[in-house]
Amino acid sequence: MALQRGVAFGRPKATVTEEFKYAYKRWKSGEIPAVSAMQEIGVKKTTFYKLVREYEKRYRNKYI
């Protein structure tokens, strides 16, 4: 029944937020280590690097 109505199940997907973008820029510039960036945005290592890949892919494709 719930599936037929389109109810979403499971954990919400992690997305690139403004908070992530700020931490990402500080991490890439060497201002903070990756662990600090992860703590700032409240994600674990695998999620952080998944978001990095997603953000870089989107950023690169924007200017090609």
PQR file of N, CA, C, O and H, with PARSE charges and radii, in Angstrom:
ATOM      1  N   MET A   1       0.806  -1.194   0.000 -0.4000 1.5000
ATOM      2  CA  MET A   1       0.000   0.000   0.000 -0.0000 2.0000
ATOM      3  C   MET A   1       0.856   1.267   0.000  0.5500 1.7000
ATOM      4  O   MET A   1       0.651   2.172  -0.809 -0.5500 1.4000
ATOM      5  N   ALA A   2       1.811   1.311   0.918 -0.4000 1.5000
ATOM      6  CA  ALA A   2       2.640   2.505   1.012 -0.0000 2.0000
ATOM      7  C   ALA A   2       3.464   2.699  -0.265  0.5500 1.7000
ATOM      8  O   ALA A   2       3.608   3.823  -0.745 -0.5500 1.4000
ATOM      9  H   ALA A   2       1.977   0.575   1.576  0.4000 1.0000
ATOM     10  N   LEU A   3       3.998   1.615  -0.809 -0.4000 1.5000
ATOM     11  CA  LEU A   3       4.778   1.717  -2.040 -0.0000 2.0000
ATOM     12  C   LEU A   3       3.926   2.233  -3.187  0.5500 1.7000
ATOM     13  O   LEU A   3       4.408   3.000  -4.020 -0.5500 1.4000
ATOM     14  H   LEU A   3       3.881   0.701  -0.419  0.4000 1.0000
ATOM     15  N   GLN A   4       2.697   1.831  -3.239 -0.4000 1.5000
ATOM     16  CA  GLN A   4       1.796   2.282  -4.299 -0.0000 2.0000
ATOM     17  C   GLN A   4       1.523   3.780  -4.196  0.5500 1.7000
ATOM     18  O   GLN A   4       1.275   4.445  -5.202 -0.5500 1.4000
ATOM     19  H   GLN A   4       2.305   1.208  -2.562  0.4000 1.0000
ATOM     20  N   ARG A   5       1.571   4.299  -2.984 -0.4000 1.5000
ATOM     21  CA  ARG A   5       1.335   5.735  -2.784 -0.0000 2.0000
ATOM     22  C   ARG A   5       2.618   6.545  -2.938  0.5500 1.7000
ATOM     23  O   ARG A   5       2.579   7.773  -2.868 -0.5500 1.4000
ATOM     24  H   ARG A   5       1.772   3.759  -2.166  0.4000 1.0000
ATOM     25  N   GLY A   6       3.744   5.886  -3.144 -0.4000 1.5000
ATOM     26  CA  GLY A   6       5.008   6.580  -3.357 -0.0000 2.0000
ATOM     27  C   GLY A   6       5.716   7.011  -2.088  0.5500 1.7000
ATOM     28  O   GLY A   6       6.514   7.948  -2.114 -0.5500 1.4000
ATOM     29  H   GLY A   6       3.775   4.888  -3.200  0.4000 1.0000
ATOM     30  N   VAL A   7       5.438   6.343  -0.974 -0.4000 1.5000
ATOM     31  CA  VAL A   7       6.093   6.665   0.286 -0.0000 2.0000
ATOM     32  C   VAL A   7       7.544   6.213   0.221  0.5500 1.7000
ATOM     33  O   VAL A   7       7.826   5.080  -0.168 -0.5500 1.4000
ATOM     34  H   VAL A   7       4.789   5.582  -0.953  0.4000 1.0000
ATOM     35  N   ALA A   8       8.470   7.097   0.599 -0.4000 1.5000
ATOM     36  CA  ALA A   8       9.896   6.778   0.560 -0.0000 2.0000
ATOM     37  C   ALA A   8      10.294   6.016   1.823  0.5500 1.7000
ATOM     38  O   ALA A   8       9.835   6.331   2.921 -0.5500 1.4000
ATOM     39  H   ALA A   8       8.242   8.018   0.914  0.4000 1.0000
ATOM     40  N   PHE A   9      11.141   5.022   1.655 -0.4000 1.5000
ATOM     41  CA  PHE A   9      11.644   4.224   2.769 -0.0000 2.0000
ATOM     42  C   PHE A   9      13.142   4.414   2.883  0.5500 1.7000
ATOM     43  O   PHE A   9      13.800   4.798   1.916 -0.5500 1.4000
ATOM     44  H   PHE A   9      11.514   4.766   0.763  0.4000 1.0000
ATOM     45  N   GLY A  10      13.685   4.147   4.061 -0.4000 1.5000
ATOM     46  CA  GLY A  10      15.132   4.157   4.259 -0.0000 2.0000
ATOM     47  C   GLY A  10      15.671   5.502   4.688  0.5500 1.7000
ATOM     48  O   GLY A  10      14.932   6.460   4.915 -0.5500 1.4000
ATOM     49  H   GLY A  10      13.151   3.835   4.847  0.4000 1.0000
ATOM     50  N   ARG A  11      16.979   5.539   4.791 -0.4000 1.5000
ATOM     51  CA  ARG A  11      17.690   6.737   5.233 -0.0000 2.0000
ATOM     52  C   ARG A  11      17.634   7.804   4.137  0.5500 1.7000
ATOM     53  O   ARG A  11      17.763   7.481   2.956 -0.5500 1.4000
ATOM     54  H   ARG A  11      17.579   4.761   4.606  0.4000 1.0000
ATOM     55  N   PRO A  12      17.442   9.071   4.517 -0.5600 1.5000
ATOM     56  CA  PRO A  12      17.478  10.144   3.515  0.2800 2.0000
ATOM     57  C   PRO A  12      18.860  10.231   2.870  0.5500 1.7000
ATOM     58  O   PRO A  12      19.867  10.006   3.540 -0.5500 1.4000
ATOM     59  N   LYS A  13      18.917  10.548   1.604 -0.4000 1.5000
ATOM     60  CA  LYS A  13      20.177  10.649   0.873 -0.0000 2.0000
ATOM     61  C   LYS A  13      20.949  11.881   1.315  0.5500 1.7000
ATOM     62  O   LYS A  13      20.370  12.942   1.550 -0.5500 1.4000
ATOM     63  H   LYS A  13      18.098  10.730   1.059  0.4000 1.0000
ATOM     64  N   ALA A  14      22.251  11.730   1.425 -0.4000 1.5000
ATOM     65  CA  ALA A  14      23.119  12.871   1.734 -0.0000 2.0000
ATOM     66  C   ALA A  14      23.245  13.713   0.472  0.5500 1.7000
ATOM     67  O   ALA A  14      23.431  13.174  -0.619 -0.5500 1.4000
ATOM     68  H   ALA A  14      22.721  10.869   1.235  0.4000 1.0000
ATOM     69  N   THR A  15      23.145  15.015   0.612 -0.4000 1.5000
ATOM     70  CA  THR A  15      23.218  15.896  -0.546 -0.0000 2.0000
ATOM     71  C   THR A  15      24.273  16.979  -0.314  0.5500 1.7000
ATOM     72  O   THR A  15      24.671  17.251   0.819 -0.5500 1.4000
ATOM     73  H   THR A  15      22.994  15.453   1.498  0.4000 1.0000
ATOM     74  N   VAL A  16      24.706  17.578  -1.400 -0.4000 1.5000
ATOM     75  CA  VAL A  16      25.662  18.671  -1.337 -0.0000 2.0000
ATOM     76  C   VAL A  16      24.915  19.916  -0.860  0.5500 1.7000
ATOM     77  O   VAL A  16      23.997  20.399  -1.522 -0.5500 1.4000
ATOM     78  H   VAL A  16      24.382  17.357  -2.320  0.4000 1.0000
ATOM     79  N   THR A  17      25.327  20.422   0.299 -0.4000 1.5000
ATOM     80  CA  THR A  17      24.695  21.598   0.885 -0.0000 2.0000
ATOM     81  C   THR A  17      25.678  22.763   0.880  0.5500 1.7000
ATOM     82  O   THR A  17      26.855  22.594   0.562 -0.5500 1.4000
ATOM     83  H   THR A  17      26.073  20.030   0.837  0.4000 1.0000
ATOM     84  N   GLU A  18      25.187  23.939   1.231 -0.4000 1.5000
ATOM     85  CA  GLU A  18      26.074  25.105   1.346 -0.0000 2.0000
ATOM     86  C   GLU A  18      27.128  24.863   2.422  0.5500 1.7000
ATOM     87  O   GLU A  18      28.278  25.277   2.278 -0.5500 1.4000
ATOM     88  H   GLU A  18      24.231  24.076   1.489  0.4000 1.0000
ATOM     89  N   GLU A  19      26.729  24.193   3.497 -0.4000 1.5000
ATOM     90  CA  GLU A  19      27.660  23.856   4.576 -0.0000 2.0000
ATOM     91  C   GLU A  19      28.780  22.954   4.049  0.5500 1.7000
ATOM     92  O   GLU A  19      29.949  23.139   4.388 -0.5500 1.4000
ATOM     93  H   GLU A  19      25.794  23.857   3.614  0.4000 1.0000
ATOM     94  N   PHE A  20      28.409  21.975   3.216 -0.4000 1.5000
ATOM     95  CA  PHE A  20      29.406  21.087   2.620 -0.0000 2.0000
ATOM     96  C   PHE A  20      30.348  21.886   1.723  0.5500 1.7000
ATOM     97  O   PHE A  20      31.565  21.712   1.794 -0.5500 1.4000
ATOM     98  H   PHE A  20      27.459  21.825   2.940  0.4000 1.0000
ATOM     99  N   LYS A  21      29.797  22.759   0.883 -0.4000 1.5000
ATOM    100  CA  LYS A  21      30.620  23.532  -0.042 -0.0000 2.0000
ATOM    101  C   LYS A  21      31.655  24.369   0.704  0.5500 1.7000
ATOM    102  O   LYS A  21      32.803  24.474   0.270 -0.5500 1.4000
ATOM    103  H   LYS A  21      28.808  22.900   0.826  0.4000 1.0000
ATOM    104  N   TYR A  22      31.253  24.959   1.818 -0.4000 1.5000
ATOM    105  CA  TYR A  22      32.167  25.774   2.617 -0.0000 2.0000
ATOM    106  C   TYR A  22      33.293  24.909   3.199  0.5500 1.7000
ATOM    107  O   TYR A  22      34.468  25.269   3.122 -0.5500 1.4000
ATOM    108  H   TYR A  22      30.321  24.874   2.170  0.4000 1.0000
ATOM    109  N   ALA A  23      32.918  23.768   3.779 -0.4000 1.5000
ATOM    110  CA  ALA A  23      33.915  22.858   4.354 -0.0000 2.0000
ATOM    111  C   ALA A  23      34.815  22.288   3.257  0.5500 1.7000
ATOM    112  O   ALA A  23      36.015  22.118   3.471 -0.5500 1.4000
ATOM    113  H   ALA A  23      31.964  23.475   3.841  0.4000 1.0000
ATOM    114  N   TYR A  24      34.252  21.993   2.092 -0.4000 1.5000
ATOM    115  CA  TYR A  24      35.010  21.441   0.968 -0.0000 2.0000
ATOM    116  C   TYR A  24      36.090  22.434   0.524  0.5500 1.7000
ATOM    117  O   TYR A  24      37.244  22.056   0.326 -0.5500 1.4000
ATOM    118  H   TYR A  24      33.277  22.131   1.918  0.4000 1.0000
ATOM    119  N   LYS A  25      35.709  23.694   0.372 -0.4000 1.5000
ATOM    120  CA  LYS A  25      36.668  24.706  -0.077 -0.0000 2.0000
ATOM    121  C   LYS A  25      37.795  24.882   0.929  0.5500 1.7000
ATOM    122  O   LYS A  25      38.955  25.033   0.547 -0.5500 1.4000
ATOM    123  H   LYS A  25      34.771  24.001   0.533  0.4000 1.0000
ATOM    124  N   ARG A  26      37.457  24.862   2.211 -0.4000 1.5000
ATOM    125  CA  ARG A  26      38.481  24.989   3.250 -0.0000 2.0000
ATOM    126  C   ARG A  26      39.398  23.766   3.251  0.5500 1.7000
ATOM    127  O   ARG A  26      40.607  23.901   3.441 -0.5500 1.4000
ATOM    128  H   ARG A  26      36.514  24.738   2.521  0.4000 1.0000
ATOM    129  N   TRP A  27      38.834  22.574   3.039 -0.4000 1.5000
ATOM    130  CA  TRP A  27      39.614  21.344   2.996 -0.0000 2.0000
ATOM    131  C   TRP A  27      40.535  21.336   1.771  0.5500 1.7000
ATOM    132  O   TRP A  27      41.716  21.011   1.893 -0.5500 1.4000
ATOM    133  H   TRP A  27      37.852  22.464   2.885  0.4000 1.0000
ATOM    134  N   LYS A  28      40.014  21.685   0.608 -0.4000 1.5000
ATOM    135  CA  LYS A  28      40.806  21.664  -0.620 -0.0000 2.0000
ATOM    136  C   LYS A  28      41.937  22.683  -0.585  0.5500 1.7000
ATOM    137  O   LYS A  28      42.995  22.456  -1.172 -0.5500 1.4000
ATOM    138  H   LYS A  28      39.055  21.949   0.510  0.4000 1.0000
ATOM    139  N   SER A  29      41.725  23.793   0.090 -0.4000 1.5000
ATOM    140  CA  SER A  29      42.771  24.822   0.160 -0.0000 2.0000
ATOM    141  C   SER A  29      43.828  24.488   1.202  0.5500 1.7000
ATOM    142  O   SER A  29      44.844  25.175   1.296 -0.5500 1.4000
ATOM    143  H   SER A  29      40.865  23.978   0.567  0.4000 1.0000
ATOM    144  N   GLY A  30      43.595  23.428   1.992 -0.4000 1.5000
ATOM    145  CA  GLY A  30      44.560  23.017   2.994 -0.0000 2.0000
ATOM    146  C   GLY A  30      44.377  23.702   4.336  0.5500 1.7000
ATOM    147  O   GLY A  30      45.188  23.531   5.247 -0.5500 1.4000
ATOM    148  H   GLY A  30      42.769  22.870   1.916  0.4000 1.0000
ATOM    149  N   GLU A  31      43.313  24.472   4.452 -0.4000 1.5000
ATOM    150  CA  GLU A  31      43.047  25.199   5.693 -0.0000 2.0000
ATOM    151  C   GLU A  31      42.692  24.250   6.842  0.5500 1.7000
ATOM    152  O   GLU A  31      43.080  24.480   7.988 -0.5500 1.4000
ATOM    153  H   GLU A  31      42.655  24.610   3.712  0.4000 1.0000
ATOM    154  N   ILE A  32      41.954  23.186   6.527 -0.4000 1.5000
ATOM    155  CA  ILE A  32      41.553  22.203   7.534 -0.0000 2.0000
ATOM    156  C   ILE A  32      41.773  20.798   6.981  0.5500 1.7000
ATOM    157  O   ILE A  32      41.734  20.607   5.766 -0.5500 1.4000
ATOM    158  H   ILE A  32      41.639  23.000   5.596  0.4000 1.0000
ATOM    159  N   PRO A  33      42.005  19.808   7.852 -0.5600 1.5000
ATOM    160  CA  PRO A  33      42.127  18.426   7.373  0.2800 2.0000
ATOM    161  C   PRO A  33      40.740  17.843   7.062  0.5500 1.7000
ATOM    162  O   PRO A  33      39.720  18.382   7.492 -0.5500 1.4000
ATOM    163  N   ALA A  34      40.720  16.764   6.328 -0.4000 1.5000
ATOM    164  CA  ALA A  34      39.464  16.131   5.929 -0.0000 2.0000
ATOM    165  C   ALA A  34      38.627  15.747   7.148  0.5500 1.7000
ATOM    166  O   ALA A  34      37.405  15.899   7.136 -0.5500 1.4000
ATOM    167  H   ALA A  34      41.548  16.326   5.979  0.4000 1.0000
ATOM    168  N   VAL A  35      39.272  15.258   8.185 -0.4000 1.5000
ATOM    169  CA  VAL A  35      38.545  14.830   9.390 -0.0000 2.0000
ATOM    170  C   VAL A  35      37.767  16.002   9.991  0.5500 1.7000
ATOM    171  O   VAL A  35      36.631  15.832  10.434 -0.5500 1.4000
ATOM    172  H   VAL A  35      40.264  15.135   8.195  0.4000 1.0000
ATOM    173  N   SER A  36      38.368  17.176  10.005 -0.4000 1.5000
ATOM    174  CA  SER A  36      37.682  18.356  10.531 -0.0000 2.0000
ATOM    175  C   SER A  36      36.495  18.735   9.647  0.5500 1.7000
ATOM    176  O   SER A  36      35.440  19.114  10.156 -0.5500 1.4000
ATOM    177  H   SER A  36      39.291  17.314   9.645  0.4000 1.0000
ATOM    178  N   ALA A  37      36.660  18.636   8.341 -0.4000 1.5000
ATOM    179  CA  ALA A  37      35.559  18.934   7.422 -0.0000 2.0000
ATOM    180  C   ALA A  37      34.401  17.964   7.655  0.5500 1.7000
ATOM    181  O   ALA A  37      33.236  18.361   7.655 -0.5500 1.4000
ATOM    182  H   ALA A  37      37.517  18.328   7.928  0.4000 1.0000
ATOM    183  N   MET A  38      34.733  16.695   7.851 -0.4000 1.5000
ATOM    184  CA  MET A  38      33.700  15.682   8.107 -0.0000 2.0000
ATOM    185  C   MET A  38      32.945  16.003   9.391  0.5500 1.7000
ATOM    186  O   MET A  38      31.719  15.900   9.440 -0.5500 1.4000
ATOM    187  H   MET A  38      35.680  16.372   7.851  0.4000 1.0000
ATOM    188  N   GLN A  39      33.671  16.389  10.418 -0.4000 1.5000
ATOM    189  CA  GLN A  39      33.046  16.714  11.704 -0.0000 2.0000
ATOM    190  C   GLN A  39      32.174  17.960  11.591  0.5500 1.7000
ATOM    191  O   GLN A  39      31.100  18.022  12.187 -0.5500 1.4000
ATOM    192  H   GLN A  39      34.667  16.473  10.378  0.4000 1.0000
ATOM    193  N   GLU A  40      32.629  18.946  10.833 -0.4000 1.5000
ATOM    194  CA  GLU A  40      31.858  20.182  10.667 -0.0000 2.0000
ATOM    195  C   GLU A  40      30.494  19.927  10.044  0.5500 1.7000
ATOM    196  O   GLU A  40      29.491  20.510  10.455 -0.5500 1.4000
ATOM    197  H   GLU A  40      33.502  18.895  10.348  0.4000 1.0000
ATOM    198  N   ILE A  41      30.470  19.050   9.049 -0.4000 1.5000
ATOM    199  CA  ILE A  41      29.194  18.813   8.365 -0.0000 2.0000
ATOM    200  C   ILE A  41      28.454  17.597   8.909  0.5500 1.7000
ATOM    201  O   ILE A  41      27.324  17.323   8.503 -0.5500 1.4000
ATOM    202  H   ILE A  41      31.285  18.576   8.716  0.4000 1.0000
ATOM    203  N   GLY A  42      29.080  16.871   9.820 -0.4000 1.5000
ATOM    204  CA  GLY A  42      28.410  15.774  10.497 -0.0000 2.0000
ATOM    205  C   GLY A  42      28.187  14.532   9.656  0.5500 1.7000
ATOM    206  O   GLY A  42      27.132  13.903   9.731 -0.5500 1.4000
ATOM    207  H   GLY A  42      29.998  17.093  10.150  0.4000 1.0000
ATOM    208  N   VAL A  43      29.190  14.179   8.849 -0.4000 1.5000
ATOM    209  CA  VAL A  43      29.089  12.952   8.049 -0.0000 2.0000
ATOM    210  C   VAL A  43      30.299  12.066   8.308  0.5500 1.7000
ATOM    211  O   VAL A  43      31.328  12.518   8.810 -0.5500 1.4000
ATOM    212  H   VAL A  43      30.047  14.690   8.788  0.4000 1.0000
ATOM    213  N   LYS A  44      30.152  10.807   7.958 -0.4000 1.5000
ATOM    214  CA  LYS A  44      31.253   9.867   8.094 -0.0000 2.0000
ATOM    215  C   LYS A  44      32.130   9.919   6.851  0.5500 1.7000
ATOM    216  O   LYS A  44      31.792  10.555   5.853 -0.5500 1.4000
ATOM    217  H   LYS A  44      29.316  10.440   7.550  0.4000 1.0000
ATOM    218  N   LYS A  45      33.267   9.229   6.939 -0.4000 1.5000
ATOM    219  CA  LYS A  45      34.283   9.256   5.884 -0.0000 2.0000
ATOM    220  C   LYS A  45      33.727   8.874   4.512  0.5500 1.7000
ATOM    221  O   LYS A  45      33.951   9.590   3.537 -0.5500 1.4000
ATOM    222  H   LYS A  45      33.542   8.712   7.749  0.4000 1.0000
ATOM    223  N   THR A  46      33.013   7.765   4.426 -0.4000 1.5000
ATOM    224  CA  THR A  46      32.510   7.310   3.119 -0.0000 2.0000
ATOM    225  C   THR A  46      31.532   8.309   2.518  0.5500 1.7000
ATOM    226  O   THR A  46      31.549   8.553   1.312 -0.5500 1.4000
ATOM    227  H   THR A  46      32.831   7.183   5.219  0.4000 1.0000
ATOM    228  N   THR A  47      30.682   8.883   3.356 -0.4000 1.5000
ATOM    229  CA  THR A  47      29.715   9.868   2.872 -0.0000 2.0000
ATOM    230  C   THR A  47      30.424  11.134   2.412  0.5500 1.7000
ATOM    231  O   THR A  47      30.067  11.710   1.385 -0.5500 1.4000
ATOM    232  H   THR A  47      30.668   8.685   4.336  0.4000 1.0000
ATOM    233  N   PHE A  48      31.423  11.565   3.164 -0.4000 1.5000
ATOM    234  CA  PHE A  48      32.172  12.768   2.788 -0.0000 2.0000
ATOM    235  C   PHE A  48      32.800  12.599   1.415  0.5500 1.7000
ATOM    236  O   PHE A  48      32.644  13.466   0.555 -0.5500 1.4000
ATOM    237  H   PHE A  48      31.714  11.097   3.998  0.4000 1.0000
ATOM    238  N   TYR A  49      33.506  11.500   1.195 -0.4000 1.5000
ATOM    239  CA  TYR A  49      34.171  11.314  -0.085 -0.0000 2.0000
ATOM    240  C   TYR A  49      33.183  11.063  -1.222  0.5500 1.7000
ATOM    241  O   TYR A  49      33.482  11.378  -2.374 -0.5500 1.4000
ATOM    242  H   TYR A  49      33.633  10.795   1.894  0.4000 1.0000
ATOM    243  N   LYS A  50      32.024  10.509  -0.923 -0.4000 1.5000
ATOM    244  CA  LYS A  50      30.967  10.356  -1.928 -0.0000 2.0000
ATOM    245  C   LYS A  50      30.483  11.744  -2.357  0.5500 1.7000
ATOM    246  O   LYS A  50      30.299  12.002  -3.547 -0.5500 1.4000
ATOM    247  H   LYS A  50      31.781  10.253   0.013  0.4000 1.0000
ATOM    248  N   LEU A  51      30.282  12.621  -1.393 -0.4000 1.5000
ATOM    249  CA  LEU A  51      29.852  13.982  -1.700 -0.0000 2.0000
ATOM    250  C   LEU A  51      30.931  14.744  -2.457  0.5500 1.7000
ATOM    251  O   LEU A  51      30.622  15.544  -3.340 -0.5500 1.4000
ATOM    252  H   LEU A  51      30.432  12.411  -0.427  0.4000 1.0000
ATOM    253  N   VAL A  52      32.200  14.501  -2.116 -0.4000 1.5000
ATOM    254  CA  VAL A  52      33.311  15.135  -2.835 -0.0000 2.0000
ATOM    255  C   VAL A  52      33.275  14.722  -4.303  0.5500 1.7000
ATOM    256  O   VAL A  52      33.367  15.570  -5.190 -0.5500 1.4000
ATOM    257  H   VAL A  52      32.450  13.851  -1.398  0.4000 1.0000
ATOM    258  N   ARG A  53      33.141  13.429  -4.560 -0.4000 1.5000
ATOM    259  CA  ARG A  53      33.083  12.943  -5.953 -0.0000 2.0000
ATOM    260  C   ARG A  53      31.904  13.565  -6.695  0.5500 1.7000
ATOM    261  O   ARG A  53      32.047  14.016  -7.831 -0.5500 1.4000
ATOM    262  H   ARG A  53      33.067  12.740  -3.839  0.4000 1.0000
ATOM    263  N   GLU A  54      30.747  13.588  -6.055 -0.4000 1.5000
ATOM    264  CA  GLU A  54      29.544  14.146  -6.677 -0.0000 2.0000
ATOM    265  C   GLU A  54      29.732  15.636  -6.979  0.5500 1.7000
ATOM    266  O   GLU A  54      29.393  16.103  -8.067 -0.5500 1.4000
ATOM    267  H   GLU A  54      30.630  13.221  -5.132  0.4000 1.0000
ATOM    268  N   TYR A  55      30.270  16.370  -6.016 -0.4000 1.5000
ATOM    269  CA  TYR A  55      30.472  17.811  -6.179 -0.0000 2.0000
ATOM    270  C   TYR A  55      31.491  18.101  -7.275  0.5500 1.7000
ATOM    271  O   TYR A  55      31.266  18.973  -8.115 -0.5500 1.4000
ATOM    272  H   TYR A  55      30.545  15.991  -5.132  0.4000 1.0000
ATOM    273  N   GLU A  56      32.605  17.380  -7.271 -0.4000 1.5000
ATOM    274  CA  GLU A  56      33.638  17.614  -8.282 -0.0000 2.0000
ATOM    275  C   GLU A  56      33.150  17.246  -9.670  0.5500 1.7000
ATOM    276  O   GLU A  56      33.477  17.928 -10.641 -0.5500 1.4000
ATOM    277  H   GLU A  56      32.787  16.672  -6.589  0.4000 1.0000
ATOM    278  N   LYS A  57      32.382  16.193  -9.779 -0.4000 1.5000
ATOM    279  CA  LYS A  57      31.842  15.797 -11.075 -0.0000 2.0000
ATOM    280  C   LYS A  57      30.902  16.879 -11.602  0.5500 1.7000
ATOM    281  O   LYS A  57      30.967  17.251 -12.774 -0.5500 1.4000
ATOM    282  H   LYS A  57      32.116  15.640  -8.990  0.4000 1.0000
ATOM    283  N   ARG A  58      30.039  17.374 -10.740 -0.4000 1.5000
ATOM    284  CA  ARG A  58      29.095  18.409 -11.145 -0.0000 2.0000
ATOM    285  C   ARG A  58      29.821  19.708 -11.476  0.5500 1.7000
ATOM    286  O   ARG A  58      29.469  20.389 -12.439 -0.5500 1.4000
ATOM    287  H   ARG A  58      29.986  17.071  -9.789  0.4000 1.0000
ATOM    288  N   TYR A  59      30.836  20.055 -10.679 -0.4000 1.5000
ATOM    289  CA  TYR A  59      31.589  21.285 -10.875 -0.0000 2.0000
ATOM    290  C   TYR A  59      32.370  21.243 -12.181  0.5500 1.7000
ATOM    291  O   TYR A  59      32.376  22.221 -12.929 -0.5500 1.4000
ATOM    292  H   TYR A  59      31.122  19.502  -9.896  0.4000 1.0000
ATOM    293  N   ARG A  60      33.027  20.127 -12.465 -0.4000 1.5000
ATOM    294  CA  ARG A  60      33.815  19.985 -13.704 -0.0000 2.0000
ATOM    295  C   ARG A  60      32.928  20.065 -14.928  0.5500 1.7000
ATOM    296  O   ARG A  60      33.274  20.727 -15.907 -0.5500 1.4000
ATOM    297  H   ARG A  60      33.022  19.332 -11.857  0.4000 1.0000
ATOM    298  N   ASN A  61      31.783  19.394 -14.882 -0.4000 1.5000
ATOM    299  CA  ASN A  61      30.888  19.373 -16.034 -0.0000 2.0000
ATOM    300  C   ASN A  61      30.261  20.739 -16.304  0.5500 1.7000
ATOM    301  O   ASN A  61      29.824  21.016 -17.421 -0.5500 1.4000
ATOM    302  H   ASN A  61      31.502  18.856 -14.088  0.4000 1.0000
ATOM    303  N   LYS A  62      30.220  21.575 -15.297 -0.4000 1.5000
ATOM    304  CA  LYS A  62      29.620  22.900 -15.443 -0.0000 2.0000
ATOM    305  C   LYS A  62      30.445  23.804 -16.335  0.5500 1.7000
ATOM    306  O   LYS A  62      29.902  24.662 -17.030 -0.5500 1.4000
ATOM    307  H   LYS A  62      30.576  21.349 -14.389  0.4000 1.0000
ATOM    308  N   TYR A  63      31.772  23.613 -16.317 -0.4000 1.5000
ATOM    309  CA  TYR A  63      32.654  24.537 -17.035 -0.0000 2.0000
ATOM    310  C   TYR A  63      33.356  23.910 -18.226  0.5500 1.7000
ATOM    311  O   TYR A  63      34.281  24.506 -18.780 -0.5500 1.4000
ATOM    312  H   TYR A  63      32.213  22.916 -15.752  0.4000 1.0000
ATOM    313  N   ILE A  64      32.939  22.733 -18.625 -0.4000 1.5000
ATOM    314  CA  ILE A  64      33.581  22.084 -19.801 -0.0000 2.0000
ATOM    315  C   ILE A  64      32.878  22.513 -21.055  0.5500 1.7000
ATOM    316  O   ILE A  64      33.252  22.089 -22.149 -0.5500 1.4000
ATOM    317  H   ILE A  64      32.188  22.250 -18.175  0.4000 1.0000
TER
END
